[in-house]
């Protein structure tokens, strides 16, 4: 079953996690600068986002060539 969309990219939702985590990472620091989050909250949130990103990258993708790009 071919799961490739236009331009050869996979259409599965789990491929959108990494860009979402990057946006959340940036928003964490931006909201910290705007004093929406305290410095201690930012100090807890950003490592969690990095860990989640690492775990997402470690997941073996079976839908588009086992994680390998052609």
Helices and strands as residue ranges (DSSP letters): G 6-8, G 13-16, H 17-33, H 39-58
